[in-house]
Amino acid sequence: MESWMTIPMINLATVTAMMTVGWIFSVLRHNVTIVDSLWGVGFVLVAGVTFWTGNGFTDRSLLILCLTAGWGLRLAGYLTWRNWGQNEDHRYGQWREKSGQRFWFVSLFKVFWLQALFLWSISLVLQKAQLSAEPSRLTRLDILGAIVWATGFVFESVGDWQLARFKANPANRGRVMDRGLWAWSRHPNYFGEFLIWWGFFLVALATPGGWWTVVSPVIISLVLLKMTGVPLTEAALKTRRPGYAKYIEKTSTFFPRPPRKRVR
């Protein structure tokens, strides 16, 4: 049960089973948006299974479990609250329209099992950190990783909270959120996610051979900066928010910095 090959396979089966149950629920509800909530839960399951079945250094394994649970459960709770009672996310709605009546079955592969595989691949950084028995002490890299994670957690959670409060005010309908952390970055929540995964990598880097797990934060970074994160979000906001062009001129895209005082 403690081999590097066995436990990851158990984790792959676990997240695939979880996503399959989510798919059944989505078919009954005719809404696949539940997969967003399952994303964070899946990582918590992986960290939990690895902690209980692995034989790595307990303190490091427990550190990863606590950090993953704090991030994953908060994210799952926030997305569940945000999506509750809403229509299906427009991204999935477009896929449903293209697939037609076959979408109920296609979504098992295209949405749920694909995300299970993606989730498992990214989680290898967590599993490597938890399964390593050496070094049998917490190092400076472990501490640095926890600090980077904590900084990212603040950006992500505070950014989400500020945006939720802004949207809850009817007077802000159609306006651009440019306050708080959103005055320093157009995507402080994505920046926080970025830091969280680089923090996990630093903890894995403290273990022998942990360098290869850099693939996990690199994948997350590419998704956020080049794929479904910033590009898709900005494309939608540019058409729906008239003031977004001016917001772009004065506010950093991703990495936080003070807003420009003068715009053209």
Residue pairs with C-beta under 8 A, 6 or more apart in sequence:
1 7
1 53
2 53
2 54
2 55
2 131
4 131
7 49
7 50
7 53
7 54
7 127
7 131
8 120
8 124
8 127
10 49
10 53
11 45
11 46
11 49
11 50
11 120
11 123
11 127
12 116
12 117
12 120
14 45
14 46
14 49
15 42
15 45
15 46
15 116
15 119
15 120
15 123
16 113
16 116
16 117
18 38
18 41
18 42
18 45
18 116
19 35
19 38
19 42
19 112
19 113
19 115
19 116
20 108
20 112
20 113
22 34
22 35
22 38
22 112
23 32
23 107
23 108
23 111
23 112
25 34
26 32
26 33
26 34
26 35
26 107
26 111
26 112
27 104
27 107
30 88
31 87
31 88
32 88
32 89
32 92
32 96
32 107
32 111
32 112
33 83
33 86
33 88
33 89
33 92
35 111
35 112
35 115
36 79
36 83
36 89
37 76
37 79
37 80
37 83
38 76
38 115
39 75
39 76
39 79
39 115
39 119
40 71
40 72
40 73
40 74
40 75
40 76
40 79
41 72
41 73
41 76
42 72
42 116
42 119
42 123
43 68
43 71
43 72
43 119
43 122
43 123
43 126
44 68
44 69
44 72
44 73
44 76
46 68
46 119
46 120
46 123
46 126
46 127
47 64
47 65
47 68
47 69
47 72
47 123
47 126
47 130
48 65
48 69
50 61
50 64
50 65
50 126
50 127
50 130
50 131
51 61
51 62
51 64
51 65
51 130
54 61
54 127
54 130
54 131
55 131
55 133
56 129
56 130
56 131
56 132
56 133
57 132
57 133
57 134
57 135
57 136
57 137
59 137
59 138
60 129
60 130
60 132
60 138
60 142
60 203
60 206
60 207
61 129
61 130
61 131
63 138
63 142
63 146
63 203
64 126
64 129
64 130
64 200
64 203
65 130
67 146
67 149
67 199
67 200
68 126
68 200
70 153
71 149
71 153
71 156
71 196
74 153
74 157
75 156
78 157
78 160
78 164
82 164
83 89
87 93
88 96
91 228
91 232
92 107
92 111
95 103
95 106
95 107
95 110
95 111
96 103
96 107
99 106
99 107
99 110
121 215
121 216
121 219
122 197
122 216
122 219
122 220
123 216
124 213
124 215
124 216
125 197
125 200
125 201
125 204
125 213
125 215
125 216
125 217
126 200
126 204
128 204
128 207
128 209
128 210
128 212
128 213
129 200
129 203
129 204
129 206
129 207
129 210
129 213
132 207
132 208
132 210
134 207
134 208
135 206
135 207
138 206
139 206
141 202
141 203
141 205
141 206
142 202
142 203
142 206
144 202
145 199
145 200
145 201
145 202
145 203
145 204
145 205
145 206
146 199
146 203
147 199
148 195
148 196
148 198
148 199
148 202
149 195
149 196
149 199
149 200
150 199
151 192
151 195
151 199
152 191
152 192
152 193
152 194
152 195
152 196
152 197
152 198
152 199
153 192
153 196
154 192
155 181
155 188
155 189
155 191
155 192
155 195
155 256
156 188
156 189
156 191
156 192
156 193
156 196
157 192
158 180
158 181
158 188
159 180
159 181
159 182
159 188
159 189
159 191
159 192
160 189
162 177
162 179
162 180
162 181
162 182
163 177
163 182
163 189
166 172
166 177
166 179
167 177
174 240
174 241
174 242
175 241
175 243
176 237
176 241
176 243
176 244
176 247
178 247
178 250
178 251
178 259
181 188
181 256
182 188
182 251
183 251
183 259
184 251
184 252
184 256
184 257
184 258
184 259
185 191
185 251
185 252
185 253
185 254
185 255
185 256
185 257
186 230
186 234
186 247
186 248
186 251
186 252
186 253
186 254
187 224
187 229
187 230
187 233
187 253
187 254
188 256
190 224
190 229
190 230
190 254
191 254
191 255
191 256
193 220
193 224
194 217
194 220
194 221
194 224
194 254
197 216
197 217
197 220
197 221
198 217
200 216
200 217
201 210
201 213
201 214
201 216
201 217
204 210
204 213
205 211
205 213
205 214
223 229
224 230
224 254
225 254
230 253
230 254
234 244
234 248
237 244
238 244
238 245
241 247
246 263
249 260
249 263
249 264
250 259
250 260
250 261
250 263
251 259
251 260
252 259
